Amino acid sequence: MRAELLKNPVFAMAAEQFDQVADFLELDDDIRERCKWPKRLITVTVPVRHDDGSTRVYFGHRVQHHLSRGPVKGGLRYHPDVDLGEVAALAMWMNWKCALMDLPFGGGKGGINCDPRTLSVGEKERITRRFTMEMIPFIGEEIDVMAPDMGTDEQTMAWFLDTYSTHAGKMVPGIITGKPINLQGSEGRIRATGHGVAFLASRALNKLAVPVRDASAVVQGFGNVGLHTALTLSSYGVEVRGISDVTGAVWNDKGIDVQALSRHADTTGGVVGFDGADAIDPEEMLCQPCDILAPAACGMVITCDNASKLRCKVLAEGANGPTTPEADAILAERGDIFIIPDILANAGGVTVSYFEWVQNLQRYRWTEREVLTRLETMLEAAFTRVLQFAERHGLGQRVAAQALAIQTVAEVKSQRGMFP
């Protein structure tokens, strides 16, 4: 199984990051091994009857990295490239993210290998309900709490909640987060990840003594994270000059009207063709001069091929694993870009998911202002811890964030001991 996981380039990247930090922390071999490998790797078949009467079997995965600090927390994605190795890597990163933010969770991640763009609403509902039933022996509000991710949304979570609650014979809102508000979801959850990326990017500019108002930004990705990163940056007075998605990229030196672009994308299916900006090659867009570059879509987009060409002051990683280890080495040698690593930059989503879970357990609701204020307070605290650790040990922000997180998990593993 180890060899199979390491064949996946995303898991291999996460494992390489772990090994580097474990060497720095000088972890004992027994603790090192227990922290690195996931506790459970679950794969199930998901047979679904399609609208045309045919039946197709999909493969669903769920990886629970550790339950040492509490139930696992992490998203559920629907994408044709989902496989067990990728899910295991994302679960590992989520484990570090929860530890860094001091949330009482371990890391989890799930996914179904399907293309949601080709499925009808009914087919997506049947896939979700069948996958939920297959997962019931392994989940619970004190065991594993899922959330939306790529290709899923609050409607997916509503189907998941209904299936689980029907099986339990009662409403169990804490089984899932990212639910609709009227099903005991949390205010602020949809915008949380992007809001956090923008908030931390603005704090980085403060550290660099760069005025936030009239600063410039480029956002790669215009899904939920990219959209709300761009919207929040715009609300701060930042000019978002470049935005891309799977259809292409657009550019306006004077700043893009993000609300208008969102309406255009909703209508046409993408950013291409927006009359408030010019077309630009997506790869060229990443290398345009800007104060903030926010990769907020998929992994491995900052590579050894473009890392030396970046012209940003702040790299705010809204996506998971957007920078390869080879690119990291180039950026470290350059030393002129302030990196906000993914496990910190995009931690807003899981933090507000934690808030939703707490509200569900208490049967009490917070206002959006309360949610976002609490989020910003926790992000600020984590940001400060990372910067202080980095300065104290002469490290880059990525290694500092990972070291703080892995050290936290390792300490809990050591304190709890190992059951014979």
C-alpha positions as CSV (number, residue, x, y, z in Angstrom):
1,M,0.0,0.0,0.0
2,R,2.9,2.4,0.8
3,A,4.3,1.9,-2.7
4,E,0.9,2.4,-4.3
5,L,0.4,5.7,-2.5
6,L,3.8,6.9,-3.3
7,K,3.2,6.3,-7.0
8,N,0.7,9.1,-6.9
9,P,2.5,12.4,-7.6
10,V,0.3,14.4,-5.2
11,F,0.8,12.0,-2.3
12,A,4.5,11.7,-3.1
13,M,4.7,15.5,-2.8
14,A,2.9,15.5,0.5
15,A,5.1,12.7,1.8
16,E,8.3,14.6,0.7
17,Q,7.1,17.7,2.6
18,F,6.4,15.5,5.7
19,D,9.9,13.9,5.5
20,Q,11.7,17.2,5.3
21,V,9.8,18.6,8.3
22,A,10.2,15.4,10.3
23,D,14.0,15.6,9.7
24,F,14.0,19.2,11.0
25,L,11.9,18.2,14.0
26,E,14.1,15.1,14.6
27,L,11.1,12.9,15.2
28,D,11.7,9.5,16.6
29,D,11.2,6.8,14.0
30,D,8.1,5.2,15.7
31,I,6.3,8.6,16.0
32,R,7.4,9.6,12.5
33,E,5.8,6.4,11.0
34,R,2.6,6.8,12.9
35,C,2.2,10.5,11.9
36,K,2.9,9.9,8.2
37,W,0.6,7.1,7.2
38,P,-3.2,7.4,7.3
39,K,-5.3,5.4,9.8
40,R,-7.9,4.3,7.4
41,L,-8.1,4.1,3.6
42,I,-11.7,3.2,2.5
43,T,-12.7,2.4,-1.1
44,V,-16.3,1.5,-2.0
45,T,-18.2,0.9,-5.2
46,V,-21.1,3.2,-5.9
47,P,-23.5,1.6,-8.4
48,V,-25.9,4.2,-9.9
49,R,-28.8,3.9,-12.3
50,H,-28.6,6.6,-14.9
51,D,-31.6,8.5,-16.4
52,D,-31.4,6.4,-19.6
53,G,-31.9,3.2,-17.5
54,S,-28.3,2.0,-17.7
55,T,-26.3,1.2,-14.5
56,R,-22.7,2.4,-14.0
57,V,-20.4,1.6,-11.1
58,Y,-18.3,4.5,-9.7
59,F,-15.5,4.2,-7.2
60,G,-15.6,6.3,-4.0
61,H,-12.8,6.9,-1.6
62,R,-12.5,8.2,2.0
63,V,-9.2,8.6,3.8
64,Q,-9.1,9.3,7.6
65,H,-5.6,10.3,8.3
66,H,-5.7,10.4,12.1
67,L,-8.3,10.5,14.9
68,S,-5.8,11.2,17.7
69,R,-7.0,14.8,18.2
70,G,-10.7,14.3,17.4
71,P,-13.0,13.3,14.6
72,V,-11.6,13.7,11.1
73,K,-12.7,16.7,9.0
74,G,-12.4,17.2,5.3
75,G,-14.2,17.7,2.0
76,L,-15.9,15.4,-0.5
77,R,-15.1,16.0,-4.1
78,Y,-16.6,14.8,-7.4
79,H,-14.0,14.8,-10.2
80,P,-12.9,12.4,-13.0
81,D,-9.3,12.5,-11.7
82,V,-10.1,11.5,-8.1
83,D,-8.0,8.5,-6.9
84,L,-7.0,7.1,-3.6
85,G,-3.5,8.6,-3.6
86,E,-4.7,12.1,-4.2
87,V,-7.4,11.7,-1.5
88,A,-4.7,10.4,0.9
89,A,-2.5,13.4,0.2
90,L,-5.4,15.9,0.8
91,A,-6.3,14.1,4.0
92,M,-2.7,14.5,5.2
93,W,-2.7,18.2,4.4
94,M,-6.0,18.6,6.2
95,N,-4.6,16.9,9.2
96,W,-1.8,19.5,9.4
97,K,-4.2,22.3,8.7
98,C,-6.5,21.4,11.6
99,A,-3.5,21.1,13.9
100,L,-2.1,24.4,12.8
101,M,-5.4,26.1,13.4
102,D,-5.7,24.4,16.8
103,L,-9.0,22.7,15.8
104,P,-10.0,19.5,17.6
105,F,-10.0,17.5,14.4
106,G,-7.8,15.1,12.4
107,G,-7.6,15.3,8.6
108,G,-10.0,13.5,6.3
109,K,-10.8,13.6,2.6
110,G,-13.2,11.9,0.2
111,G,-14.0,11.7,-3.4
112,I,-15.9,9.9,-6.1
113,N,-14.3,9.4,-9.5
114,C,-17.0,10.9,-11.7
115,D,-17.6,14.0,-13.9
116,P,-20.4,16.0,-12.2
117,R,-20.7,18.2,-15.3
118,T,-22.0,15.3,-17.3
119,L,-24.5,14.1,-14.6
120,S,-28.1,15.2,-14.2
121,V,-29.4,16.5,-10.9
122,G,-31.1,13.2,-10.3
123,E,-27.9,11.2,-11.1
124,K,-25.8,13.3,-8.7
125,E,-28.4,12.8,-6.0
126,R,-28.4,9.0,-6.4
127,I,-24.6,8.9,-6.4
128,T,-24.5,11.0,-3.2
129,R,-27.1,8.9,-1.4
130,R,-25.5,5.6,-2.3
131,F,-22.1,6.8,-1.3
132,T,-23.5,8.0,2.0
133,M,-25.0,4.6,2.7
134,E,-21.7,2.9,1.9
135,M,-19.9,5.3,4.3
136,I,-22.3,4.9,7.3
137,P,-20.1,2.2,9.1
138,F,-17.2,4.6,9.1
139,I,-18.7,8.1,9.8
140,G,-20.5,10.0,12.6
141,E,-20.4,13.5,14.1
142,E,-17.7,12.3,16.5
143,I,-15.9,10.2,13.9
144,D,-15.8,11.8,10.5
145,V,-17.5,15.0,9.4
146,M,-17.5,15.8,5.6
147,A,-18.0,19.1,3.8
148,P,-18.2,20.4,0.2
149,D,-15.2,20.4,-2.1
150,M,-14.5,20.5,-5.8
151,G,-17.6,19.4,-7.7
152,T,-19.9,19.4,-4.7
153,D,-22.0,22.0,-2.9
154,E,-24.5,22.7,-0.2
155,Q,-27.2,20.7,-2.1
156,T,-24.9,17.7,-2.1
157,M,-24.5,18.1,1.6
158,A,-28.3,18.3,2.0
159,W,-28.7,14.9,0.3
160,F,-25.9,13.5,2.5
161,L,-27.6,14.8,5.6
162,D,-31.0,13.5,4.7
163,T,-29.7,10.0,3.9
164,Y,-27.7,9.7,7.1
165,S,-30.5,11.2,9.3
166,T,-33.1,8.9,7.7
167,H,-30.9,5.9,8.5
168,A,-30.4,7.2,12.1
169,G,-34.1,7.9,12.6
170,K,-33.5,11.5,13.7
171,M,-32.0,14.8,12.4
172,V,-28.2,14.6,12.8
173,P,-27.0,18.1,11.6
174,G,-23.4,17.6,12.9
175,I,-22.7,14.7,10.4
176,I,-21.9,17.2,7.7
177,T,-20.9,20.9,7.3
178,G,-21.4,23.3,4.4
179,K,-25.2,22.6,4.6
180,P,-27.9,25.1,3.5
181,I,-28.6,27.7,6.2
182,N,-32.2,26.4,6.8
183,L,-30.8,22.9,7.5
184,Q,-28.6,24.3,10.3
185,G,-25.7,25.4,8.1
186,S,-23.5,28.3,9.2
187,E,-23.6,31.9,8.1
188,G,-20.4,32.8,6.3
189,R,-19.5,29.2,5.3
190,I,-19.6,29.7,1.6
191,R,-17.3,32.7,1.5
192,A,-15.0,31.4,4.4
193,T,-12.1,30.0,2.4
194,G,-11.8,32.8,-0.1
195,H,-12.3,35.4,2.7
196,G,-9.5,33.8,4.7
197,V,-7.1,33.9,1.7
198,A,-7.8,37.6,1.1
199,F,-7.6,38.5,4.8
200,L,-4.2,36.8,5.2
201,A,-2.9,38.3,1.9
202,S,-3.8,41.7,3.2
203,R,-1.9,41.0,6.5
204,A,1.1,39.9,4.4
205,L,1.0,43.2,2.6
206,N,0.9,45.0,6.0
207,K,4.0,43.1,7.0
208,L,5.7,44.2,3.8
209,A,4.6,47.8,4.3
210,V,2.6,47.7,1.0
211,P,-0.6,49.7,1.1
212,V,-3.6,47.4,0.7
213,R,-5.8,49.9,-1.0
214,D,-4.9,50.1,-4.7
215,A,-2.6,47.1,-4.5
216,S,-3.0,44.6,-7.4
217,A,-3.9,41.0,-7.5
218,V,-4.1,38.0,-9.8
219,V,-6.4,35.1,-9.0
220,Q,-6.1,31.7,-10.7
221,G,-9.4,29.9,-10.4
222,F,-12.9,31.3,-10.3
223,G,-14.8,28.6,-8.4
224,N,-16.0,29.2,-4.9
225,V,-12.5,29.9,-3.4
226,G,-11.3,32.1,-6.3
227,L,-14.5,34.0,-6.5
228,H,-14.6,34.9,-2.8
229,T,-10.9,35.7,-2.7
230,A,-11.5,38.1,-5.6
231,L,-14.6,39.6,-4.0
232,T,-13.0,40.1,-0.6
233,L,-9.8,41.6,-2.1
234,S,-12.0,44.0,-4.2
235,S,-13.8,45.0,-1.0
236,Y,-10.5,46.0,0.5
237,G,-9.7,48.3,-2.4
238,V,-7.4,45.9,-4.2
239,E,-7.4,45.9,-8.0
240,V,-8.0,42.4,-9.2
241,R,-6.4,42.6,-12.7
242,G,-6.3,39.0,-13.8
243,I,-8.7,36.1,-13.2
244,S,-8.7,32.6,-14.9
245,D,-10.8,29.4,-14.8
246,V,-10.9,26.2,-16.9
247,T,-12.2,28.2,-19.9
248,G,-9.3,30.7,-20.0
249,A,-8.2,33.9,-18.5
250,V,-9.0,37.6,-18.6
251,W,-7.0,40.8,-17.8
252,N,-7.7,44.4,-17.1
253,D,-4.9,46.8,-16.0
254,K,-7.5,49.0,-14.2
255,G,-9.1,46.2,-12.3
256,I,-11.9,43.7,-13.1
257,D,-15.5,44.2,-11.9
258,V,-15.6,40.9,-10.0
259,Q,-19.4,41.0,-9.5
260,A,-20.0,41.6,-13.2
261,L,-17.5,38.8,-14.1
262,S,-19.3,36.4,-11.7
263,R,-22.7,37.2,-13.5
264,H,-21.0,36.6,-16.9
265,A,-19.5,33.2,-15.7
266,D,-22.9,32.1,-14.3
267,T,-24.5,32.8,-17.6
268,T,-21.9,31.5,-20.0
269,G,-20.1,28.9,-18.0
270,G,-16.8,30.6,-17.7
271,V,-14.7,33.9,-17.7
272,V,-13.9,33.8,-21.4
273,G,-15.7,36.4,-23.5
274,F,-16.2,38.9,-20.6
275,D,-16.4,42.3,-22.2
276,G,-14.9,44.1,-19.2
277,A,-11.5,42.6,-19.7
278,D,-9.1,41.3,-22.5
279,A,-8.2,37.7,-23.1
280,I,-4.8,36.6,-21.8
281,D,-3.0,33.3,-21.8
282,P,-3.5,31.6,-18.4
283,E,0.1,30.7,-18.0
284,E,1.2,34.3,-18.9
285,M,-1.3,35.6,-16.4
286,L,0.5,33.9,-13.5
287,C,3.7,35.7,-14.4
288,Q,2.3,39.2,-14.7
289,P,3.6,41.8,-12.1
290,C,1.2,42.1,-9.1
291,D,1.3,42.5,-5.4
292,I,-0.8,39.3,-4.7
293,L,-0.9,36.1,-6.7
294,A,-3.6,33.7,-5.4
295,P,-3.6,30.2,-7.0
296,A,-7.0,29.1,-6.0
297,A,-7.9,26.2,-8.2
298,C,-5.9,23.0,-8.6
299,G,-2.6,21.7,-7.4
300,M,0.9,21.8,-8.9
301,V,0.5,25.1,-11.0
302,I,3.6,26.8,-9.6
303,T,6.4,24.6,-11.0
304,C,10.1,24.7,-11.8
305,D,9.1,26.1,-15.2
306,N,7.4,29.2,-13.9
307,A,8.6,29.8,-10.4
308,S,11.6,31.9,-11.5
309,K,9.2,34.0,-13.6
310,L,6.7,35.0,-10.9
311,R,6.5,38.8,-10.3
312,C,4.3,38.9,-7.2
313,K,5.2,40.2,-3.7
314,V,2.8,37.7,-1.9
315,L,1.9,34.2,-3.0
316,A,-1.4,33.3,-1.2
317,E,-2.1,29.6,-1.8
318,G,-5.9,29.2,-1.9
319,A,-5.6,25.8,-3.5
320,N,-4.2,22.6,-1.9
321,G,-0.6,21.9,-3.0
322,P,-0.3,24.5,-5.8
323,T,3.5,24.8,-5.5
324,T,5.7,21.8,-6.3
325,P,8.7,21.0,-4.1
326,E,11.0,21.9,-7.0
327,A,9.3,25.3,-7.4
328,D,9.5,25.8,-3.6
329,A,13.3,25.4,-3.8
330,I,13.5,28.1,-6.5
331,L,11.3,30.4,-4.5
332,A,13.3,29.9,-1.4
333,E,16.5,30.7,-3.3
334,R,14.9,33.8,-4.7
335,G,13.7,34.9,-1.2
336,D,11.7,37.9,-2.5
337,I,8.2,36.4,-2.3
338,F,6.2,36.3,0.9
339,I,4.6,32.8,0.8
340,I,1.4,32.1,2.7
341,P,1.3,28.3,2.5
342,D,-1.8,26.4,1.7
343,I,-2.4,24.8,5.1
344,L,-2.7,28.4,6.5
345,A,-4.0,30.4,3.5
346,N,-7.0,28.2,2.8
347,A,-7.7,27.2,6.4
348,G,-10.8,29.5,6.5
349,G,-13.0,26.8,5.1
350,V,-12.3,24.1,7.7
351,T,-12.3,26.7,10.5
352,V,-15.8,27.9,9.7
353,S,-16.8,24.2,9.2
354,Y,-15.6,23.7,12.8
355,F,-17.8,26.7,13.8
356,E,-20.8,25.0,12.0
357,W,-20.2,21.7,13.8
358,V,-20.0,23.5,17.2
359,Q,-23.3,25.3,16.4
360,N,-24.9,22.0,15.5
361,L,-23.8,20.3,18.7
362,Q,-25.1,23.3,20.7
363,R,-28.2,23.9,18.6
364,Y,-27.3,27.5,18.5
365,R,-26.7,29.9,15.6
366,W,-24.1,32.7,15.2
367,T,-24.4,35.7,12.9
368,E,-22.2,36.1,9.9
369,R,-20.4,38.9,11.6
370,E,-19.7,36.7,14.6
371,V,-18.5,33.9,12.3
372,L,-16.1,36.1,10.2
373,T,-14.8,37.9,13.3
374,R,-14.0,34.6,15.0
375,L,-12.4,33.4,11.8
376,E,-10.2,36.4,11.4
377,T,-9.1,36.2,15.0
378,M,-8.1,32.6,14.6
379,L,-6.3,33.2,11.3
380,E,-4.4,36.1,12.8
381,A,-3.3,34.0,15.7
382,A,-2.1,31.2,13.4
383,F,-0.4,33.7,11.1
384,T,1.5,35.2,14.0
385,R,2.6,31.8,15.3
386,V,3.9,30.8,11.9
387,L,5.9,34.1,11.4
388,Q,7.4,33.9,14.9
389,F,8.4,30.2,14.5
390,A,9.9,31.0,11.0
391,E,11.9,33.9,12.4
392,R,13.0,32.0,15.5
393,H,14.3,29.0,13.5
394,G,15.4,30.7,10.3
395,L,12.8,28.9,8.2
396,G,10.5,29.8,5.3
397,Q,6.8,30.2,6.1
398,R,5.8,26.8,4.5
399,V,8.2,24.7,6.6
400,A,7.4,26.7,9.7
401,A,3.6,26.1,9.3
402,Q,4.1,22.4,8.6
403,A,6.5,22.0,11.5
404,L,4.1,23.6,13.9
405,A,1.3,21.4,12.7
406,I,3.3,18.1,12.6
407,Q,4.8,18.8,16.0
408,T,1.3,19.2,17.4
409,V,0.2,15.9,16.0
410,A,3.4,14.2,17.1
411,E,3.0,15.4,20.7
412,V,-0.5,14.1,20.9
413,K,0.6,10.7,19.4
414,S,3.4,10.5,22.0
415,Q,1.1,11.5,24.9
416,R,-1.6,9.0,24.0
417,G,0.9,6.2,23.4
418,M,0.2,3.2,21.2
419,F,-2.4,0.6,21.9
420,P,-0.8,-2.8,21.9
